[in-house]
Amino acid sequence: MRHSLSQRAFTLIEILVVISIITLLMSILVPSLSTANEQARSVKCLTNLHNLGLAMFSYQSDNDGYFWAYSNHTAALRTYFWGSDADPVDPHRSAFMAHSDHTLAALWCPSLPWGTYVPQGMYVNEPTTTYGYNAWCLDPRIWGRSVDGAPMPRKRASDLVNPSELFVFGDSGMAWAPAGVSIFQNSTSLDPPDLGAWGPSTTATTHFRHLGRTNALCADGHADSFNLEGGQMLDPQNHLGFVGTDNVPHYDQE
């Protein structure tokens, strides 16, 4: 008895069609997955900022309503709001971080992970912060701001006119090009569009890292995502710009 087995193989055309369909589906799905991943990172970032808001209220409760200092320098020790001026960083040296369980990771945005930027200063082994502090408004002495020659003091919560709009912490970064080589760094300060006596800022530290938006903690304790609101993207390549065109209401109250 003779048995006949008939086997049909795929033709080259059929294989190419299948590959084309898979390629088309991947071109549709990969950007969607990338967007979904970034949206998830943005949500985590907003959670971080919300938790920093709780630390803010705790600090103010223990310090007569004042915001914390950007930095404190003595002959023996320099500290910043994130901790010691050392590598590795010791967050236990920070009066503010005491209200965040000394958890340095609370200051790290998941959309700007370690290794994706050149760290500011001497910190080569451990991140400090990828959120900038609005010291221009809240600790103006570090900018040399004064009234009638007297240094402007740190702000209290009760000093604020519109706390629901004023930034305390926000996504930040900075870019510069020594010898023509572009370098992107974290920024520990959230600078305003107008530097007063120095004129309009020619650089920006507000980082629009979340699909063209930037996340910030406001002084009333809520965290939100912001777009340009008519402001300028001074450095589109590095997504650096300002929310709005003036210091008020997001960067200052005066």
N, C-alpha and C positions, 0 to 999 in steps of 0.2 A: 504494500500500500504506500502510495506516495502522498506525502503531506505537503501542502503548500502554505508557507508562512509569508504573510504580506506585512511588511513594516514600512511605515511612511515616516521619513525624516523631515525636519524643518528645512525649508529652503532658505537661502541666503537673504532673500527679500523679506521673508517673514521674521527672521532674526533681527534684521535692521529696523523693521517696523516696531518690534517689541522694544528694542534699545531706544528708539526715538521716543516712544511713549513714556518709558521710564525716565529718560532725560527731561522730558517736558514736565512730568509730575514732580521730579526733584527740583526743577527751576521754580515751580510754584510753591512747593512745601518748604524748602530750605529758608527762604526769606521769612515765611510765616513763623517757622520755628525760631528763627533768630529774633524776630520781633517779640514773640511770646517769652523767650528767655530774658530779653532785656526788660520787658514789662514786669517779670517776676523779680528781677534784681532791683528795679525801681521801687516795688512794693517793700522789699526788704530794707532798702535805703530809707524809705519813709518810716518804717518801724524803728530803725535805729534813731532817726531824728525825733520821733515821738518819745522814745525812752530818754533821750537827752533832754527833752522838755520836762520829764518827770524829775531828772537830776537837777535841772534849772530851778524848779519850784522848791526842791529840798534845800538846795544851796541858799536860795533867797530867804527861806524860812529861818535858817540858822545865821543869816548875815544881814539882818535888818533890811531886807528887800533889795540889797545891792546885787549887781551882776559881778562876776568874778574878773580878776585882772587877766589881761592877756599874758603878762609876764611879771616876774618879780626877780630882781637882781640884787644880790648882796655880794660882799667881798668873798664869801666862802662858797656861795652856791647860786646858780642861775636856774630858775624854773619857769615853765610855761604852763598854759592851762591844761596841757596833756601830761605833764610830768617833768622829770629832771632833764636838764640839758646834757644828756649823756647817751652813750651807745653801748649797751641797750638802754632804752628809756625805762625809768622807774616811775610809773603812774602814781605811786604812793606819795610822791613829793608834791602832788597837785591837790590843792584844796578843793577844786571843782570835781576832780575824778573820785574823790572820797565819796561823792554822792552818786557815783555810777559804779560802785563796787570795785573801783580801781581797774575797771576792765577797758584796756586800751582799744580793744576791737570795736567798742561802741562808737569810735571815731573813724571807722573805716567803711567807706561806701563799697558795696560789692561790685559796682560797675567800674571801679578804678583799683584793681587788685595790685598788690605788691609785685613789682617786676614790670609793670606797664608804664612806669614813669621814673624819672631820676629824682631821688629824694632830696628835699631841701637840706642844707646844712651838712652836718657830720653824720647823719643817721644812715648808715649803710647796711645795717643788720636787721633793723626793725622799723616798721612804719611809725610815724607819729600820728598824723591826722590827714584825712582827705576831705575834711569839712573845714572851711574857713570860718573864723570867728569875726563877727562884725565889731571889731574894736574901734573902728572909726566913730561909731556912735556910742558904744557901751563902755569903752575904756579909752577915751580920746587923748589921754595924756601921752600914750605911746606915739601918737602922731604929732605931738607938740602943739596941739590945739589949745587955745587960751582965750580968756575973756578979760579985757583990760590988763593984759600981762600976766594974769593968774592962770595956771594950768586948769583946764576943765576936768572936773572929777569924774569918777566912774558913775554910771547911771544907776538909779534905783528903778524898780518896776513902776513905782508911783510917779516917776518923772515922765513916763512915756505918754504921748498924746494918742497914738493909734497903734497899740501893741499887736493887733491882729494882722497888721501889714508889715511890721518891722521885722527884718531878718535878724536872727541871733546866730545860727549856724546855717551854712549852705554848701552845696557842691562847689568845690573850688579847684583851681589849677592855675598854672602860669607858664608862659612860654617866652623864651628869649633865644637869641642866636649869636653867641660869642664866636667871633671869627667866621661868621656866616654859617655856622652849624646849628640847626634848630634843636633846642632841648625843651622837652615838656616836663614840668615838675608839679608836685603837689604845692598848694599854697595854704598856709596856715591863717591867712588874713583874707577877709571878704571885703575887697576894696570898693569904694563908691565911684559913680561916674564923674563926679566933680570933686576935686581935691582942694577946693577953696582958694587960698592964696597961691597955690601951685597951678591952678587952672584945671581944665578938663583932663581927665585921665586918658593917656594915650595907650594904656594897656588895660586889660581886664582880667579879673580872677574868678568871676562867676562862670562856672563850667556847665554847659548845657549838654550833659553826658547821657541823658535818658531820652533817646530818640528825639533830640532837639529841644528837650525841656530840662529844667534844673529843679532840684528839690531843696527845700529850705524849711528850717524850724523858725516859726514866728514867736514873738515875745509873749503872746497869749497862751503858748503851749501847743498850738496845733502845727502839724507838718503838712506841707502841700507841695504840689508840682506847679511850676510857673513857666510861661513862655516869655518871649522878648517884651511883650506888652508895648510895642513901639520902640523899644530900645535897639541898640546897635550891636551886631555881632562883629566886634572889632577884629577877631581872628577866626574866620570860618574854618580854616584848616584844623585848628585845635578846639573848636567849639567854645570859644571864650567871648563873652560879651556882657551886657548889662540887662537887667529886668527894668524896663522903663527908661526914660531919658533924663530924669532928675534923681537926686539923692532921696528926696521925699517921695513916697512913704516907706520904701523898702530898705534903704540904706541909712537913713537918718530921719530925725523928727523935727529938724529946724531949718 
